[in-house]
Amino acid sequence: MACANCKLRAQYDKNPKSLIGRIWRFHINFCPGWKSYIKSLSEEERIAIKEKYNLK
């Protein structure tokens, strides 16, 4: 899935306070692709992603 290799996500990982990083972080709050990506992950991967990005 594209979310796993997203260039914007990589930018966030590199520098979360950058403009692109902040845009990506805002974008995942409503992106249907991101929500599908999260649902496709195993429970362990989902927990790791939620902790890494401080998601609900």
PQR file with spaces between the fields and no chain letter, atoms N, CA, C, O and H, PARSE charges and radii, in Angstrom:
ATOM       1  N    MET     1       0.838   -1.175    0.000 -0.4000 1.5000
ATOM       2  CA   MET     1       0.000    0.000    0.000 -0.0000 2.0000
ATOM       3  C    MET     1       0.884    1.240    0.000  0.5500 1.7000
ATOM       4  O    MET     1       1.997    1.225    0.527 -0.5500 1.4000
ATOM       5  N    ALA     2       0.386    2.285   -0.584 -0.4000 1.5000
ATOM       6  CA   ALA     2       1.148    3.523   -0.736 -0.0000 2.0000
ATOM       7  C    ALA     2       1.513    4.158    0.602  0.5500 1.7000
ATOM       8  O    ALA     2       2.548    4.817    0.703 -0.5500 1.4000
ATOM       9  H    ALA     2      -0.518    2.296   -1.012  0.4000 1.0000
ATOM      10  N    CYS     3       0.705    3.979    1.607 -0.4000 1.5000
ATOM      11  CA   CYS     3       0.975    4.600    2.912 -0.0000 2.0000
ATOM      12  C    CYS     3       2.254    4.066    3.547  0.5500 1.7000
ATOM      13  O    CYS     3       2.932    4.784    4.283 -0.5500 1.4000
ATOM      14  H    CYS     3      -0.136    3.443    1.525  0.4000 1.0000
ATOM      15  N    ALA     4       2.577    2.837    3.271 -0.4000 1.5000
ATOM      16  CA   ALA     4       3.785    2.238    3.850 -0.0000 2.0000
ATOM      17  C    ALA     4       5.051    2.887    3.291  0.5500 1.7000
ATOM      18  O    ALA     4       6.079    2.926    3.967 -0.5500 1.4000
ATOM      19  H    ALA     4       2.027    2.254    2.673  0.4000 1.0000
ATOM      20  N    ASN     5       4.980    3.391    2.068 -0.4000 1.5000
ATOM      21  CA   ASN     5       6.148    3.981    1.412 -0.0000 2.0000
ATOM      22  C    ASN     5       5.943    5.456    1.079  0.5500 1.7000
ATOM      23  O    ASN     5       6.607    5.987    0.189 -0.5500 1.4000
ATOM      24  H    ASN     5       4.145    3.359    1.519  0.4000 1.0000
ATOM      25  N    CYS     6       5.047    6.108    1.771 -0.4000 1.5000
ATOM      26  CA   CYS     6       4.687    7.500    1.503 -0.0000 2.0000
ATOM      27  C    CYS     6       5.883    8.433    1.723  0.5500 1.7000
ATOM      28  O    CYS     6       6.538    8.375    2.764 -0.5500 1.4000
ATOM      29  H    CYS     6       4.508    5.676    2.494  0.4000 1.0000
ATOM      30  N    LYS     7       6.161    9.287    0.743 -0.4000 1.5000
ATOM      31  CA   LYS     7       7.268   10.235    0.867 -0.0000 2.0000
ATOM      32  C    LYS     7       6.974   11.282    1.942  0.5500 1.7000
ATOM      33  O    LYS     7       7.887   11.754    2.619 -0.5500 1.4000
ATOM      34  H    LYS     7       5.629    9.334   -0.103  0.4000 1.0000
ATOM      35  N    LEU     8       5.707   11.640    2.095 -0.4000 1.5000
ATOM      36  CA   LEU     8       5.349   12.614    3.129 -0.0000 2.0000
ATOM      37  C    LEU     8       5.537   12.010    4.522  0.5500 1.7000
ATOM      38  O    LEU     8       5.976   12.689    5.451 -0.5500 1.4000
ATOM      39  H    LEU     8       4.965   11.256    1.545  0.4000 1.0000
ATOM      40  N    ARG     9       5.204   10.748    4.649 -0.4000 1.5000
ATOM      41  CA   ARG     9       5.400   10.056    5.930 -0.0000 2.0000
ATOM      42  C    ARG     9       6.885    9.971    6.252  0.5500 1.7000
ATOM      43  O    ARG     9       7.282   10.148    7.403 -0.5500 1.4000
ATOM      44  H    ARG     9       4.848   10.197    3.894  0.4000 1.0000
ATOM      45  N    ALA    10       7.700    9.705    5.252 -0.4000 1.5000
ATOM      46  CA   ALA    10       9.152    9.658    5.448 -0.0000 2.0000
ATOM      47  C    ALA    10       9.671   11.020    5.893  0.5500 1.7000
ATOM      48  O    ALA    10      10.568   11.105    6.731 -0.5500 1.4000
ATOM      49  H    ALA    10       7.377    9.561    4.316  0.4000 1.0000
ATOM      50  N    GLN    11       9.105   12.085    5.330 -0.4000 1.5000
ATOM      51  CA   GLN    11       9.497   13.436    5.724 -0.0000 2.0000
ATOM      52  C    GLN    11       9.127   13.691    7.181  0.5500 1.7000
ATOM      53  O    GLN    11       9.899   14.303    7.919 -0.5500 1.4000
ATOM      54  H    GLN    11       8.376   12.017    4.649  0.4000 1.0000
ATOM      55  N    TYR    12       7.954   13.227    7.596 -0.4000 1.5000
ATOM      56  CA   TYR    12       7.538   13.365    8.987 -0.0000 2.0000
ATOM      57  C    TYR    12       8.495   12.601    9.903  0.5500 1.7000
ATOM      58  O    TYR    12       8.910   13.112   10.943 -0.5500 1.4000
ATOM      59  H    TYR    12       7.327   12.730    6.996  0.4000 1.0000
ATOM      60  N    ASP    13       8.837   11.383    9.511 -0.4000 1.5000
ATOM      61  CA   ASP    13       9.752   10.578   10.329 -0.0000 2.0000
ATOM      62  C    ASP    13      11.110   11.260   10.472  0.5500 1.7000
ATOM      63  O    ASP    13      11.746   11.189   11.524 -0.5500 1.4000
ATOM      64  H    ASP    13       8.500   10.968    8.666  0.4000 1.0000
ATOM      65  N    LYS    14      11.535   11.911    9.416 -0.4000 1.5000
ATOM      66  CA   LYS    14      12.826   12.592    9.393 -0.0000 2.0000
ATOM      67  C    LYS    14      12.792   13.865   10.242  0.5500 1.7000
ATOM      68  O    LYS    14      13.720   14.136   11.005 -0.5500 1.4000
ATOM      69  H    LYS    14      11.017   11.968    8.562  0.4000 1.0000
ATOM      70  N    ASN    15      11.712   14.645   10.102 -0.4000 1.5000
ATOM      71  CA   ASN    15      11.597   15.903   10.823 -0.0000 2.0000
ATOM      72  C    ASN    15      10.121   16.225   11.052  0.5500 1.7000
ATOM      73  O    ASN    15       9.501   16.876   10.211 -0.5500 1.4000
ATOM      74  H    ASN    15      10.959   14.425    9.482  0.4000 1.0000
ATOM      75  N    PRO    16       9.545   15.783   12.172 -0.5600 1.5000
ATOM      76  CA   PRO    16       8.118   15.975   12.441  0.2800 2.0000
ATOM      77  C    PRO    16       7.668   17.436   12.472  0.5500 1.7000
ATOM      78  O    PRO    16       6.492   17.722   12.247 -0.5500 1.4000
ATOM      79  N    LYS    17       8.570   18.345   12.742 -0.4000 1.5000
ATOM      80  CA   LYS    17       8.194   19.750   12.834 -0.0000 2.0000
ATOM      81  C    LYS    17       8.288   20.491   11.507  0.5500 1.7000
ATOM      82  O    LYS    17       7.978   21.680   11.438 -0.5500 1.4000
ATOM      83  H    LYS    17       9.525   18.112   12.925  0.4000 1.0000
ATOM      84  N    SER    18       8.711   19.802   10.456 -0.4000 1.5000
ATOM      85  CA   SER    18       8.770   20.449    9.140 -0.0000 2.0000
ATOM      86  C    SER    18       7.353   20.702    8.637  0.5500 1.7000
ATOM      87  O    SER    18       6.403   20.069    9.097 -0.5500 1.4000
ATOM      88  H    SER    18       8.962   18.836   10.511  0.4000 1.0000
ATOM      89  N    LEU    19       7.215   21.618    7.704 -0.4000 1.5000
ATOM      90  CA   LEU    19       5.905   21.940    7.157 -0.0000 2.0000
ATOM      91  C    LEU    19       5.271   20.704    6.516  0.5500 1.7000
ATOM      92  O    LEU    19       4.102   20.409    6.761 -0.5500 1.4000
ATOM      93  H    LEU    19       7.987   22.132    7.330  0.4000 1.0000
ATOM      94  N    ILE    20       6.027   19.993    5.709 -0.4000 1.5000
ATOM      95  CA   ILE    20       5.509   18.788    5.054 -0.0000 2.0000
ATOM      96  C    ILE    20       5.137   17.732    6.085  0.5500 1.7000
ATOM      97  O    ILE    20       4.110   17.067    5.954 -0.5500 1.4000
ATOM      98  H    ILE    20       6.977   20.233    5.510  0.4000 1.0000
ATOM      99  N    GLY    21       5.960   17.578    7.096 -0.4000 1.5000
ATOM     100  CA   GLY    21       5.666   16.619    8.160 -0.0000 2.0000
ATOM     101  C    GLY    21       4.382   16.953    8.896  0.5500 1.7000
ATOM     102  O    GLY    21       3.583   16.066    9.196 -0.5500 1.4000
ATOM     103  H    GLY    21       6.795   18.119    7.203  0.4000 1.0000
ATOM     104  N    ARG    22       4.185   18.219    9.183 -0.4000 1.5000
ATOM     105  CA   ARG    22       2.954   18.632    9.865 -0.0000 2.0000
ATOM     106  C    ARG    22       1.732   18.461    8.978  0.5500 1.7000
ATOM     107  O    ARG    22       0.657   18.101    9.457 -0.5500 1.4000
ATOM     108  H    ARG    22       4.834   18.939    8.939  0.4000 1.0000
ATOM     109  N    ILE    23       1.896   18.720    7.681 -0.4000 1.5000
ATOM     110  CA   ILE    23       0.780   18.518    6.739 -0.0000 2.0000
ATOM     111  C    ILE    23       0.406   17.042    6.706  0.5500 1.7000
ATOM     112  O    ILE    23      -0.777   16.704    6.742 -0.5500 1.4000
ATOM     113  H    ILE    23       2.770   19.013    7.292  0.4000 1.0000
ATOM     114  N    TRP    24       1.405   16.155    6.639 -0.4000 1.5000
ATOM     115  CA   TRP    24       1.120   14.716    6.624 -0.0000 2.0000
ATOM     116  C    TRP    24       0.379   14.310    7.894  0.5500 1.7000
ATOM     117  O    TRP    24      -0.603   13.570    7.838 -0.5500 1.4000
ATOM     118  H    TRP    24       2.367   16.429    6.611  0.4000 1.0000
ATOM     119  N    ARG    25       0.849   14.792    9.026 -0.4000 1.5000
ATOM     120  CA   ARG    25       0.234   14.419   10.310 -0.0000 2.0000
ATOM     121  C    ARG    25      -1.219   14.884   10.370  0.5500 1.7000
ATOM     122  O    ARG    25      -2.079   14.162   10.874 -0.5500 1.4000
ATOM     123  H    ARG    25       1.647   15.394    9.071  0.4000 1.0000
ATOM     124  N    PHE    26      -1.498   16.080    9.863 -0.4000 1.5000
ATOM     125  CA   PHE    26      -2.868   16.577    9.808 -0.0000 2.0000
ATOM     126  C    PHE    26      -3.688   15.729    8.843  0.5500 1.7000
ATOM     127  O    PHE    26      -4.834   15.384    9.131 -0.5500 1.4000
ATOM     128  H    PHE    26      -0.800   16.667    9.454  0.4000 1.0000
ATOM     129  N    HIS    27      -3.104   15.398    7.709 -0.4000 1.5000
ATOM     130  CA   HIS    27      -3.787   14.659    6.645 -0.0000 2.0000
ATOM     131  C    HIS    27      -4.270   13.279    7.105  0.5500 1.7000
ATOM     132  O    HIS    27      -5.357   12.854    6.713 -0.5500 1.4000
ATOM     133  H    HIS    27      -2.173   15.679    7.474  0.4000 1.0000
ATOM     134  N    ILE    28      -3.499   12.582    7.913 -0.4000 1.5000
ATOM     135  CA   ILE    28      -3.889   11.224    8.302 -0.0000 2.0000
ATOM     136  C    ILE    28      -5.111   11.193    9.199  0.5500 1.7000
ATOM     137  O    ILE    28      -5.699   10.131    9.404 -0.5500 1.4000
ATOM     138  H    ILE    28      -2.616   12.927    8.232  0.4000 1.0000
ATOM     139  N    ASN    29      -5.504   12.339    9.737 -0.4000 1.5000
ATOM     140  CA   ASN    29      -6.700   12.382   10.581 -0.0000 2.0000
ATOM     141  C    ASN    29      -7.975   12.107    9.805  0.5500 1.7000
ATOM     142  O    ASN    29      -8.967   11.678   10.395 -0.5500 1.4000
ATOM     143  H    ASN    29      -5.027   13.201    9.571  0.4000 1.0000
ATOM     144  N    PHE    30      -7.978   12.342    8.500 -0.4000 1.5000
ATOM     145  CA   PHE    30      -9.191   12.149    7.708 -0.0000 2.0000
ATOM     146  C    PHE    30      -8.972   11.356    6.425  0.5500 1.7000
ATOM     147  O    PHE    30      -9.919   11.171    5.661 -0.5500 1.4000
ATOM     148  H    PHE    30      -7.173   12.691    8.021  0.4000 1.0000
ATOM     149  N    CYS    31      -7.777   10.892    6.167 -0.4000 1.5000
ATOM     150  CA   CYS    31      -7.452   10.192    4.929 -0.0000 2.0000
ATOM     151  C    CYS    31      -8.037    8.771    4.923  0.5500 1.7000
ATOM     152  O    CYS    31      -7.684    7.963    5.782 -0.5500 1.4000
ATOM     153  H    CYS    31      -7.007   11.043    6.787  0.4000 1.0000
ATOM     154  N    PRO    32      -8.929    8.452    3.967 -0.5600 1.5000
ATOM     155  CA   PRO    32      -9.484    7.102    3.915  0.2800 2.0000
ATOM     156  C    PRO    32      -8.434    6.040    3.578  0.5500 1.7000
ATOM     157  O    PRO    32      -8.546    4.895    4.017 -0.5500 1.4000
ATOM     158  N    GLY    33      -7.428    6.411    2.810 -0.4000 1.5000
ATOM     159  CA   GLY    33      -6.347    5.472    2.490 -0.0000 2.0000
ATOM     160  C    GLY    33      -5.558    5.087    3.725  0.5500 1.7000
ATOM     161  O    GLY    33      -5.209    3.920    3.903 -0.5500 1.4000
ATOM     162  H    GLY    33      -7.337    7.341    2.453  0.4000 1.0000
ATOM     163  N    TRP    34      -5.274    6.057    4.578 -0.4000 1.5000
ATOM     164  CA   TRP    34      -4.541    5.791    5.824 -0.0000 2.0000
ATOM     165  C    TRP    34      -5.358    4.883    6.732  0.5500 1.7000
ATOM     166  O    TRP    34      -4.820    3.963    7.348 -0.5500 1.4000
ATOM     167  H    TRP    34      -5.557    7.005    4.433  0.4000 1.0000
ATOM     168  N    LYS    35      -6.664    5.145    6.813 -0.4000 1.5000
ATOM     169  CA   LYS    35      -7.523    4.327    7.659 -0.0000 2.0000
ATOM     170  C    LYS    35      -7.571    2.882    7.155  0.5500 1.7000
ATOM     171  O    LYS    35      -7.575    1.945    7.952 -0.5500 1.4000
ATOM     172  H    LYS    35      -7.102    5.893    6.313  0.4000 1.0000
ATOM     173  N    SER    36      -7.607    2.707    5.846 -0.4000 1.5000
ATOM     174  CA   SER    36      -7.587    1.359    5.268 -0.0000 2.0000
ATOM     175  C    SER    36      -6.247    0.685    5.542  0.5500 1.7000
ATOM     176  O    SER    36      -6.189   -0.506    5.845 -0.5500 1.4000
ATOM     177  H    SER    36      -7.604    3.469    5.198  0.4000 1.0000
ATOM     178  N    TYR    37      -5.179    1.459    5.434 -0.4000 1.5000
ATOM     179  CA   TYR    37      -3.842    0.931    5.697 -0.0000 2.0000
ATOM     180  C    TYR    37      -3.736    0.439    7.137  0.5500 1.7000
ATOM     181  O    TYR    37      -3.236   -0.659    7.383 -0.5500 1.4000
ATOM     182  H    TYR    37      -5.226    2.427    5.188  0.4000 1.0000
ATOM     183  N    ILE    38      -4.198    1.238    8.081 -0.4000 1.5000
ATOM     184  CA   ILE    38      -4.146    0.854    9.495 -0.0000 2.0000
ATOM     185  C    ILE    38      -4.951   -0.420    9.736  0.5500 1.7000
ATOM     186  O    ILE    38      -4.512   -1.303   10.472 -0.5500 1.4000
ATOM     187  H    ILE    38      -4.604    2.130    7.881  0.4000 1.0000
ATOM     188  N    LYS    39      -6.127   -0.517    9.119 -0.4000 1.5000
ATOM     189  CA   LYS    39      -6.966   -1.706    9.292 -0.0000 2.0000
ATOM     190  C    LYS    39      -6.324   -2.953    8.697  0.5500 1.7000
ATOM     191  O    LYS    39      -6.593   -4.065    9.150 -0.5500 1.4000
ATOM     192  H    LYS    39      -6.484    0.200    8.521  0.4000 1.0000
ATOM     193  N    SER    40      -5.467   -2.774    7.675 -0.4000 1.5000
ATOM     194  CA   SER    40      -4.840   -3.921    7.024 -0.0000 2.0000
ATOM     195  C    SER    40      -3.664   -4.485    7.818  0.5500 1.7000
ATOM     196  O    SER    40      -3.189   -5.581    7.523 -0.5500 1.4000
ATOM     197  H    SER    40      -5.248   -1.870    7.307  0.4000 1.0000
ATOM     198  N    LEU    41      -3.195   -3.754    8.812 -0.4000 1.5000
ATOM     199  CA   LEU    41      -2.049   -4.190    9.604 -0.0000 2.0000
ATOM     200  C    LEU    41      -2.463   -5.193   10.674  0.5500 1.7000
ATOM     201  O    LEU    41      -3.625   -5.265   11.073 -0.5500 1.4000
ATOM     202  H    LEU    41      -3.581   -2.863    9.051  0.4000 1.0000
ATOM     203  N    SER    42      -1.483   -5.958   11.121 -0.4000 1.5000
ATOM     204  CA   SER    42      -1.746   -6.864   12.244 -0.0000 2.0000
ATOM     205  C    SER    42      -1.910   -6.019   13.509  0.5500 1.7000
ATOM     206  O    SER    42      -1.549   -4.842   13.530 -0.5500 1.4000
ATOM     207  H    SER    42      -0.539   -5.900   10.797  0.4000 1.0000
ATOM     208  N    GLU    43      -2.448   -6.620   14.541 -0.4000 1.5000
ATOM     209  CA   GLU    43      -2.689   -5.906   15.796 -0.0000 2.0000
ATOM     210  C    GLU    43      -1.388   -5.340   16.376  0.5500 1.7000
ATOM     211  O    GLU    43      -1.373   -4.216   16.878 -0.5500 1.4000
ATOM     212  H    GLU    43      -2.741   -7.576   14.524  0.4000 1.0000
ATOM     213  N    GLU    44      -0.306   -6.107   16.309 -0.4000 1.5000
ATOM     214  CA   GLU    44       0.979   -5.640   16.843 -0.0000 2.0000
ATOM     215  C    GLU    44       1.492   -4.437   16.052  0.5500 1.7000
ATOM     216  O    GLU    44       1.971   -3.465   16.636 -0.5500 1.4000
ATOM     217  H    GLU    44      -0.318   -7.020   15.901  0.4000 1.0000
ATOM     218  N    GLU    45       1.391   -4.507   14.720 -0.4000 1.5000
ATOM     219  CA   GLU    45       1.844   -3.395   13.873 -0.0000 2.0000
ATOM     220  C    GLU    45       0.985   -2.156   14.119  0.5500 1.7000
ATOM     221  O    GLU    45       1.500   -1.039   14.166 -0.5500 1.4000
ATOM     222  H    GLU    45       1.002   -5.297   14.247  0.4000 1.0000
ATOM     223  N    ARG    46      -0.310   -2.351   14.274 -0.4000 1.5000
ATOM     224  CA   ARG    46      -1.225   -1.246   14.515 -0.0000 2.0000
ATOM     225  C    ARG    46      -0.873   -0.540   15.831  0.5500 1.7000
ATOM     226  O    ARG    46      -0.871    0.690   15.895 -0.5500 1.4000
ATOM     227  H    ARG    46      -0.729   -3.258   14.236  0.4000 1.0000
ATOM     228  N    ILE    47      -0.584   -1.297   16.851 -0.4000 1.5000
ATOM     229  CA   ILE    47      -0.207   -0.723   18.148 -0.0000 2.0000
ATOM     230  C    ILE    47       1.095    0.059   18.022  0.5500 1.7000
ATOM     231  O    ILE    47       1.218    1.157   18.564 -0.5500 1.4000
ATOM     232  H    ILE    47      -0.586   -2.295   16.799  0.4000 1.0000
ATOM     233  N    ALA    48       2.061   -0.503   17.311 -0.4000 1.5000
ATOM     234  CA   ALA    48       3.348    0.171   17.121 -0.0000 2.0000
ATOM     235  C    ALA    48       3.173    1.496   16.372  0.5500 1.7000
ATOM     236  O    ALA    48       3.784    2.500   16.739 -0.5500 1.4000
ATOM     237  H    ALA    48       1.961   -1.395   16.870  0.4000 1.0000
ATOM     238  N    ILE    49       2.346    1.501   15.330 -0.4000 1.5000
ATOM     239  CA   ILE    49       2.088    2.727   14.563 -0.0000 2.0000
ATOM     240  C    ILE    49       1.392    3.759   15.435  0.5500 1.7000
ATOM     241  O    ILE    49       1.747    4.937   15.408 -0.5500 1.4000
ATOM     242  H    ILE    49       1.850    0.685   15.032  0.4000 1.0000
ATOM     243  N    LYS    50       0.411    3.327   16.203 -0.4000 1.5000
ATOM     244  CA   LYS    50      -0.319    4.252   17.068 -0.0000 2.0000
ATOM     245  C    LYS    50       0.598    4.870   18.110  0.5500 1.7000
ATOM     246  O    LYS    50       0.466    6.055   18.419 -0.5500 1.4000
ATOM     247  H    LYS    50       0.123    2.370   16.224  0.4000 1.0000
ATOM     248  N    GLU    51       1.516    4.099   18.653 -0.4000 1.5000
ATOM     249  CA   GLU    51       2.452    4.634   19.630 -0.0000 2.0000
ATOM     250  C    GLU    51       3.461    5.577   18.971  0.5500 1.7000
ATOM     251  O    GLU    51       3.779    6.633   19.517 -0.5500 1.4000
ATOM     252  H    GLU    51       1.622    3.137   18.402  0.4000 1.0000
ATOM     253  N    LYS    52       3.957    5.192   17.806 -0.4000 1.5000
ATOM     254  CA   LYS    52       4.959    5.990   17.104 -0.0000 2.0000
ATOM     255  C    LYS    52       4.420    7.364   16.721  0.5500 1.7000
ATOM     256  O    LYS    52       5.119    8.369   16.850 -0.5500 1.4000
ATOM     257  H    LYS    52       3.699    4.334   17.363  0.4000 1.0000
ATOM     258  N    TYR    53       3.162    7.405   16.247 -0.4000 1.5000
ATOM     259  CA   TYR    53       2.577    8.660   15.771 -0.0000 2.0000
ATOM     260  C    TYR    53       1.601    9.276   16.764  0.5500 1.7000
ATOM     261  O    TYR    53       0.904   10.237   16.438 -0.5500 1.4000
ATOM     262  H    TYR    53       2.594    6.589   16.142  0.4000 1.0000
ATOM     263  N    ASN    54       1.550    8.727   17.973 -0.4000 1.5000
ATOM     264  CA   ASN    54       0.688    9.246   19.032 -0.0000 2.0000
ATOM     265  C    ASN    54      -0.759    9.368   18.581  0.5500 1.7000
ATOM     266  O    ASN    54      -1.372   10.428   18.707 -0.5500 1.4000
ATOM     267  H    ASN    54       2.116    7.946   18.237  0.4000 1.0000
ATOM     268  N    LEU    55      -1.303    8.265   18.052 -0.4000 1.5000
ATOM     269  CA   LEU    55      -2.674    8.232   17.563 -0.0000 2.0000
ATOM     270  C    LEU    55      -3.589    7.679   18.641  0.5500 1.7000
ATOM     271  O    LEU    55      -3.140    7.020   19.579 -0.5500 1.4000
ATOM     272  H    LEU    55      -0.805    7.404   17.950  0.4000 1.0000
ATOM     273  N    LYS    56      -4.868    7.954   18.495 -0.4000 1.5000
ATOM     274  CA   LYS    56      -5.871    7.465   19.447 -0.0000 2.0000
ATOM     275  C    LYS    56      -6.097    5.982   19.288  0.5500 1.7000
ATOM     276  O    LYS    56      -6.909    5.400   20.008 -0.5500 1.4000
ATOM     277  H    LYS    56      -5.232    8.489   17.733  0.4000 1.0000
